[in-house]
Amino acid sequence: MIPNIIIQLFIAIVYLLVQLGIFGKMILFDFAVPHLYIMFLIMLPMRINVPISLLIAFIYGALYDIFTTSASIGVGSFSAVLLIATRELWIVVSVPRIYYNSREDLNLKQLPFNQFLLFLLPILFIHQLSYYGMDAFGFSNIGTVLLHSIGGTIYTGLFCIMISIFFYSGRRS
Amino acid sequence: MERLVELLLRFKSGLLFLILQIISIVMMVQLNQHHNIILGNITQDISGEYQSKRDGFFAYFDLSAENQQLLYQNKRLKESYLSLRQELETRKNISPIKSAYRVIPDSLFPVHSFQFIPCQIVNNTVDRSYNFITINKGYRNGIKKGMGLISEDGVLGMVISVSEHYALAMSVLNKNFKLSAKINHENFFGSLVWKGGSPSYASLEYIPLHVNIRKGDTIITTGFSSIFPEGFMVGIIDDYEENSEDGFYEISVQLNTSIGSVYHAYAIANIRKNEIDSLENSIQVYQ
C-alpha cells in the first residue's frame, strides 16, 4: 500500500513538472495547450475510492493552479474534481462489463485501444470545457471557450494517446 | 440523527464533490480579480432585478395612497393653472400706456377663486333620463350644494344635495342639467343640454346661425355660472344643422368625458360664489 502511494505521488510530481516545464509552453496556434498533467487523474487506479479520488484531484488541481501562470486560481481544481466525477459516471456507460466485475477490478491499462479512446475523449472534452469555461467565467466569450476546448481536447488527446501507448499499454490487448 | 448520518454517508461522494466545487469557485472569486468583478456584476444584476420586482409588488399595496397623492397634486396644479391663466389674461388686457396702474398679484386675494376637492365616485347612472352621481365627500370635506363636479377629461355635473360624508350630483346626463358653454375659437356661448339617448352626446343650443362653426370645434365652459371656471373641456362638435325657423344651430356635441367609466373626480368650490350670488340677486330689486 505504502509503496503504491509513493509511486502515485512520484507520478503526480513528474506529470506536474513536465506540464509546467515543457507542455505548458507548447502552445499551438495561440489557443491549444496540451494539459497532459490530467493523465495522472484519468489513470488514477480505480481501487482508490471516489471520495479519496476527489480529494486527490482537488489538491492536484490546486497545486497546478498555484504553480502555473496560464490560468486563474481555482480553475484547475474545479476542472480536476469535475474530471474525476465525470470519469466515475462515464466509465459505467462507456466500458462494457466484460472488462471488469466490480469498479475496483477495472484496470484502465488493460482496456482495448478503441475502448480506451471512447472512454478518454469525452472526459477530456468536459475537462477542457470546464477549464476554459470557468476561466472565462461567463457566456460572453462562448465561441472562444468552445474553440479552446475543442483545440485543447484534440491536442491533449494526441499526447494522452502517445503516453498511453508508451507507458500504459504494457498489458493492453 | 442516525438516519441523517446514514444519508450523508450514502451520498458522501456527491456531497464531497459539491463541497470541493464550491471551494474551487470561492477560491476563483476571492483570488482572481476578473472573476470577482464578473460575480459582482451578476450579483448586482440579480439583486437589482429582485429589488425592482419586490418594489413593484409592494407598490400595488400603495396604489390607493398614491392615487390620493396624485389627486391632490392635480388639484394644486389645476388651481395654479387657473391662477396663472387669469393673471395672464389680466396682464394682456392692460395696455402699455396704463402700465403704471398694473395689477400686482396679491397672495392674500388670489386672482382665481376656485378650489378643487378630490373625491371618488361611489355611484353613477347613465342609462336613465335623469342621471345622478354620488361622491364620497360630504359637508365635512367642504362640499356644498351648487358646486361643480369635473373629471380629468371634463365636466361631470353639479352637486345638488350634501350629507355628512357623501354628496349627490346631477349628472350632465340629466335632462334638467344646463351648462353655459361656448365654442372655443368663436367665443359665442350657448346652453349645453342632454336630451336623452346616447350618454356620449349632448346638444348645444342658442348658437346663432351667423357664427362660423365646423365639425370638431372644441366646446368649453364659459365661466359665467360661477360653478365652473372658464375653459374647461366639455366636448367637440360632432354634427350640426341649421334651423332657419328660430335662427339657431342644432349642434350635437360629443362629450369629452366618458361619464360611465369615471372613478376619480373633483368638486369645484368657488370661494366667491356667495358674493357673486348676492350681487346677482340684487337685480330682482330693479325688476
Contacts between the chains, C-beta under 8 A, distances in Angstrom:
chain1	res1	chain2	res2	distance
A	50	B	13	4.3
A	51	B	12	5.7
A	51	B	13	5.5
A	51	B	16	5.0
A	54	B	13	6.8
A	54	B	16	5.3
A	54	B	17	5.8
A	54	B	20	5.9
A	55	B	16	7.4
A	55	B	20	7.5
A	57	B	20	7.9
A	58	B	20	4.7
A	58	B	23	7.4
A	58	B	24	7.3
A	61	B	24	7.6
A	62	B	27	7.7
A	65	B	27	7.8
A	72	B	28	5.9
A	72	B	31	7.6
A	72	B	32	4.2
A	72	B	34	6.6
A	72	B	35	6.2
A	73	B	27	5.7
A	73	B	28	6.7
A	73	B	31	4.3
A	73	B	32	6.0
A	74	B	24	4.7
A	74	B	25	6.7
A	74	B	26	7.6
A	74	B	27	3.5
A	74	B	28	3.4
A	74	B	29	7.8
A	74	B	31	6.6
A	74	B	32	7.1
A	74	B	35	7.7
A	75	B	24	7.7
A	75	B	28	6.4
A	77	B	20	7.3
A	77	B	23	7.7
A	77	B	24	4.6
A	77	B	27	7.0
A	78	B	21	6.0
A	78	B	24	3.7
A	78	B	25	6.7
A	78	B	28	7.1
A	81	B	17	6.4
A	81	B	20	4.7
A	81	B	21	5.9
A	81	B	24	6.7
A	82	B	21	7.2
A	85	B	17	5.2
A	88	B	13	7.7
A	134	B	24	8.0
A	134	B	25	8.0
A	134	B	28	6.6
A	137	B	28	7.1
A	137	B	34	6.8
A	137	B	35	4.9
A	137	B	38	4.9
A	137	B	39	7.6
A	138	B	38	5.5
